[in-house]
Amino acid sequence: MALTLQHAMQPRLTTEDVARGRFVSGLRRFVLNDLAHDMRRAYDSRIAPAFEKANGRPPETSAEVHSAMRGDFAFNVYSSCRVQAQKMVWSAVRPVVARERGTIESAAAKVENGTSVSLDPDLAAPRNVSALDVHLMPGGYMGNPDYPLEAGAVYDQGLAIFSMGLMGRNLDDIGLSMAGYIRHAFPDFRPLSILDVGCTIGHNTLPWKRTYPEAEVHAIDVSAPGLAYGAARASMQGAEIHFHQMDAERLGFADQSFDIVFSSMFLHEVSKKTRAAFFREAHRVLRPGGLLLNMELPPNSQMGAFEGFYLDWDCYYNKEPYYKGFRDEDPRDLCTSGGFDPDKFLQFVVPSVGIYGEEAVRAAAQADHHDVNRETTGRLAEGVQWFGFGAWKGN
Ligand SMILES: C[S@@+](CC[C@H](N)C(=O)[O-])C[C@H]1O[C@@H](n2cnc3c(N)ncnc32)[C@H](O)[C@@H]1O
């Protein structure tokens, strides 16, 4: 169900706001569970058999499944309902964020508890951020220049509805699950400096500070509105995080500055060129023995054609133009082309700590095999599990 965030930047919600949020979350839950199952049944019972009859083999790729599905009733119902529900996420929260502007701005004026934010007015946002209403979010991450905190607040409130409670009480489930996995899998690894790249409002940065309290934690993004809002959000939760406005292609940190470079849901929103530059930068700023870790959508090469099609849907209908290009890349190749040793590659699937609990995260960290090709991997629906990959920097 729709989530009311538990942190102190949470604006006051009226009964109508809460009801609207619950309705939109409920609609998304219906689409992503029930209608998705109907679409799968349609695929198994009529679409795949018809394809096989015509081609002498079943569909083999995500693209083949997509072209076979187009025009089918179940696909059309799923797609149109999902697009409408996505638009409703943002239209449900924008009036709240407009109405609560005074509260949000006065809360954001107090960045304390050791948290800092440094903005760079000369940094031009890349076009994937400045010219794209990514995932149908009006104004994208830059929002409205006359109300600089709006984009961060809309993202926070919108994600709470979008996530249907599956991303944790403060939208931090990915960070908590990933950091928990690393702590359990590598108990002797004691990172003292951590960088989160493409942090938006820092919701998945905070768990790193919580998991490794002795570490100095930095977070970067190109979006000033997200960072300004995120710094206040972190400070009001008592987390000491240092936010910087920077481009992942050119990190303003010295060589060998960090023990962990983390990103979450970042790589699929940037171009191939930015991705490649980021992997080189991550390698440069990591210390020997440090870890690059990306939480992301799982790759097409490790999934069945239908599961791949299901995730690639966003590329065509949800203004996520880089989604499929990223999912078609090989995670190990991405790391090695950034300078990492292929033998130092790692990947895993970690159960959401909020859904499955800490013991399940510990068990995953101790398992020697992870099956990526499951309906629950990377799918924001019942039973979600997160995919992670990266590499250690050699000594
Ligand atoms: C989907 S959001 C990431 C969300 C967040 N990390 C999480 O865990 O949910 C992608 C973020 O990447 C940022 N971004 C896009 N291109 C970037 C670049 N070249 N350098 C730094 N940040 C970038 C966007 O501004 C946006 O905040």
Ligand as a Chemical Component Dictionary entry (heavy atoms), coordinates in Angstrom:
data_LIG
# 
_chem_comp.id                   LIG 
_chem_comp.type                 NON-POLYMER 
_chem_comp.pdbx_formal_charge   0 
_chem_comp.three_letter_code    LIG 
# 
loop_
_chem_comp_atom.comp_id 
_chem_comp_atom.atom_id 
_chem_comp_atom.alt_atom_id 
_chem_comp_atom.type_symbol 
_chem_comp_atom.charge 
_chem_comp_atom.model_Cartn_x 
_chem_comp_atom.model_Cartn_y 
_chem_comp_atom.model_Cartn_z 
_chem_comp_atom.pdbx_ordinal 
LIG C1  C1  C 0  17.038 6.761  -10.895 1  
LIG S1  S1  S 1  17.942 8.029  -10.207 2  
LIG C2  C2  C 0  18.919 7.178  -9.016  3  
LIG C3  C3  C 0  18.159 6.859  -7.831  4  
LIG C4  C4  C 0  18.874 6.502  -6.583  5  
LIG N1  N1  N 0  20.287 6.285  -6.679  6  
LIG C5  C5  C 0  18.206 5.293  -5.957  7  
LIG O1  O1  O 0  18.897 4.550  -5.295  8  
LIG O2  O2  O -1 17.000 5.114  -6.120  9  
LIG C6  C6  C 0  19.205 8.495  -11.358 10 
LIG C7  C7  C 0  19.988 9.717  -10.900 11 
LIG O3  O3  O 0  21.151 9.838  -11.716 12 
LIG C8  C8  C 0  21.426 11.223 -11.865 13 
LIG N2  N2  N 0  22.320 11.395 -13.020 14 
LIG C9  C9  C 0  22.043 11.224 -14.324 15 
LIG N3  N3  N 0  23.130 11.441 -15.076 16 
LIG C10 C10 C 0  24.135 11.734 -14.212 17 
LIG C11 C11 C 0  25.517 12.027 -14.364 18 
LIG N4  N4  N 0  26.099 12.069 -15.575 19 
LIG N5  N5  N 0  26.246 12.254 -13.258 20 
LIG C12 C12 C 0  25.678 12.202 -12.016 21 
LIG N6  N6  N 0  24.388 11.945 -11.816 22 
LIG C13 C13 C 0  23.617 11.704 -12.896 23 
LIG C14 C14 C 0  20.053 11.849 -12.014 24 
LIG O4  O4  O 0  20.084 13.226 -11.742 25 
LIG C15 C15 C 0  19.237 11.036 -11.018 26 
LIG O5  O5  O 0  19.215 11.679 -9.781  27 
# 
loop_
_chem_comp_bond.comp_id 
_chem_comp_bond.atom_id_1 
_chem_comp_bond.atom_id_2 
_chem_comp_bond.value_order 
_chem_comp_bond.pdbx_ordinal 
LIG C1  S1  SING 1  
LIG S1  C2  SING 2  
LIG S1  C6  SING 3  
LIG C2  C3  SING 4  
LIG C3  C4  SING 5  
LIG C4  N1  SING 6  
LIG C4  C5  SING 7  
LIG C5  O1  DOUB 8  
LIG C5  O2  SING 9  
LIG C6  C7  SING 10 
LIG C7  O3  SING 11 
LIG C7  C15 SING 12 
LIG O3  C8  SING 13 
LIG C8  N2  SING 14 
LIG C8  C14 SING 15 
LIG N2  C9  SING 16 
LIG N2  C13 SING 17 
LIG C9  N3  DOUB 18 
LIG N3  C10 SING 19 
LIG C10 C11 SING 20 
LIG C10 C13 DOUB 21 
LIG C11 N4  SING 22 
LIG C11 N5  DOUB 23 
LIG N5  C12 SING 24 
LIG C12 N6  DOUB 25 
LIG N6  C13 SING 26 
LIG C14 O4  SING 27 
LIG C14 C15 SING 28 
LIG C15 O5  SING 29 
# 
